Amino acid sequence: MCGCGLGGGVLPVWGLVSGLWYATLSQHVTKLAIQKGIEAGLEEGIKQIGQIIQRTSAGRIPPINVTDMLSSGKFTNGVNLYDMVKYINSMSDKFPDRTYTQFFSKIHGMVKVEGIDTFNANNNANIAAVAKAFEKCKEAEFAAHTSLLSNTIIASVVTILVIVLVMIIIYLFLRYRRKKKMKKKAQYTKLLKE
C-alpha cells in the first residue's frame, strides 16, 4: 500500500518511456559517430589521394572540399578510398580549365583502366590510413557521447537508491511509532483490567 501511494504504479510506464528514450538516443549517437568518422575519413582520404598523385607526379591537385563530398550523398555509411577516387573522377567537369588535366587523367586511369583490384593492391597503406582515420574518429565520437550516457545512468541509479533509502527510513520510523503506540495501548488496557 505504501509503494502504491508513493508512485509505485507509475514506475513501469516510466521504465518503458526511459527505455525508448535511451534506445533513440543511442541510435542518434551511433549515427552521429559514423558521420564524424566519415568526415575524418574523407579528410584523410584527400590527403592520401594527394600522396598517391605526388608519387606518380601527375601535376597539380585541384582544391577538393570535404563538405562537397559529404553533401553528395555517396558517403553515408562509410569511407572507401576507391569510392573517393571514383567520385573525384566524376568531378572533372567542375574544373574546366586545363591546369588539372594531368591530375584528372591519372584519376581516370585509376578508375577506368586499373580497376578496384589493381588500385587496392597498389595502395594498401593509403587505404589502411583512411580506414584507420574513419574508425578512430568514429570510436572517439561514440565514446564521448556514451560516457555522457553512462554518467547519466549512474546518476539515475544513485538517485533511485537514495529514494529507496528514504522510503525505508520513513517505513521504519512509522513502524516504530506504531509499535510504540500499540505498546502504550496495551499498557492502558492492562491498567483498565486491574
N, C-alpha and C positions, 0 to 999 in steps of 0.2 A: 504494500500500500504506500509506503514511504517513497519508493522508487518511482511509482506512477505519479505521485504528487510533485516530485521534483523534475519531471520531464522524461521519465524512462520510456514513455510511449512514443516520444518524438525521435529518439535516438536511431531506431532502424532506418527511418526515412533520411535522417541526416547522414547516416553512413552511405546510403545509396547515392545521395547527391554529391557527397565528398568523393566517392569513388569515380563517378562520372567526371567530376571536375579534374581529378588527378589524371585520369586517362586522356582527357582532352588536352590538358597542359603538357603531358609527356609527349603526345603526338606533335604538338606545336614545337616543343623544344627539339625533338628529333629533326623535324623539317627545317628549323632554323639552323641547327648544327650542320646539316647537309648543305644548306645554301651557303653558309660561311666557308665550308670546306671546298665547295665548288669554286667560290670566288678566289680562295687561296691557290687552288689547283690551277685555275686559269692564269693567275699572275705568274706562277712558277712555270706553267706551260709556255707562256710567251717568252720568258727568259730562256727556256730550253730550246725553243724553236730558233731563237736568235743565236744560240750556241751552235746548233746544227748548221744553220746557214753560214755562220762565220767559219766553220770547219771547211765548208766547200767553197768559200769565198764567192758567194753568189750575189754580190752587190749590196746596195743599201737596203735596210729593213724599214718598211713603212710603219708609221705610228699606229699601232693596233690597241684599241681601248678595251679594257675588261668589261666595262658596263655595256658596250655594244654587243659583246659576245654573250653576256648574261641576258640581255633583252631579246636576243634572237630566239630563245626558247629551245635551243638544241641541247643545252646543258642543264637539265633539270634533275637528273638522278645521280650524276657523277661526271668525272672528267677523264678523258682519254686523249692522249697526245695525238694519235692519228685522227681522231674526230676533230680536234682543233685545227690540224693541218688541212683537213677537208674543208672546214668552214672558212679558213683563211683563203683557200683556193677559190671559193665562191665569192670572196670579197674583191677580186681583182678588178671588177668593173667600177668599184668605188674610188680607185686610184687611176684615172685615165692617163695621167702624164707618164712619160717614158722613163722616169727616174727609178722606178721599181720593177722594170721589165725583167731583169736577171733574177730578182727575188721570186717573182710570180712564176717564171718559167721553171725554176728549181722546185717550187712548191707543187706546181702542176705535174712535174716529173715524179715527185714523191707519191702523189695521189694516183695518177693515171698509169704511169709506167711501172713503178716499183710494186705497188700494191701493199696491202697491210702486212703480209708475212715478211717481205723484204724490209719494209720500214721498221717493223718491230725487231728484226734480227740486227739491223744496223744501229739502232738507237736504244738499246736496252737500258743504259744508265740514265738517259734522259726520261724515258718512260717511268722508270723507278722513282726518279726525283719528283715527277708530277704526282704519282700515286702517293708517295710519302707526304708531300705537302698537303694533299687533299685529306688524307687520313689524320694527320697531325692536327690540322686546324679543326676538323670535324670533331675529333675527340676532345680537344681543348674547349670548344664551344659547348659541347654536350656536358662536359664535366662542370663547367662554370654554372650552367643552369640547373643541373641535377643536384649540385651541392646546395643550391638555394632551396630546392625541393626537400632534400633530406633535412636541412636545418628547420624548415617549416614543419616537417613531420615530427621531428624531435620536440619542437616547441609545443606542438599539439598533444603529443603523448604526455609531456610533463604537465601541461595544463589539465588534462584528463585525470592524471594521477593526483594532482592537488585537489581537484574537485571531489574525487572519490575519498580522499583522506579527510576532507572537511565533512563529507556526509557521514563517514564512520564516526568521527568525533561527535557530531550532533546526535547520532543514534545512541552512542554510549552515554552521552550526557542525559538524554531523555530517558534512557533505560535506568540510569542511576536515580534520577528524580522520581521515576515511577516506583522503583523498589523502595526508596526512602518513604514515599507517600504510603505505599502498601504496608510497610513496617509500622508507620505511625498509626495507620488504620487498625492494624492487628493489635497494637498496644491499647488503643482506645476501646476496641471491642472486648479485650481481655479485662480492662478496667471496669467496663459496664457489667460484665458477667460476675464480677466479685462483688 
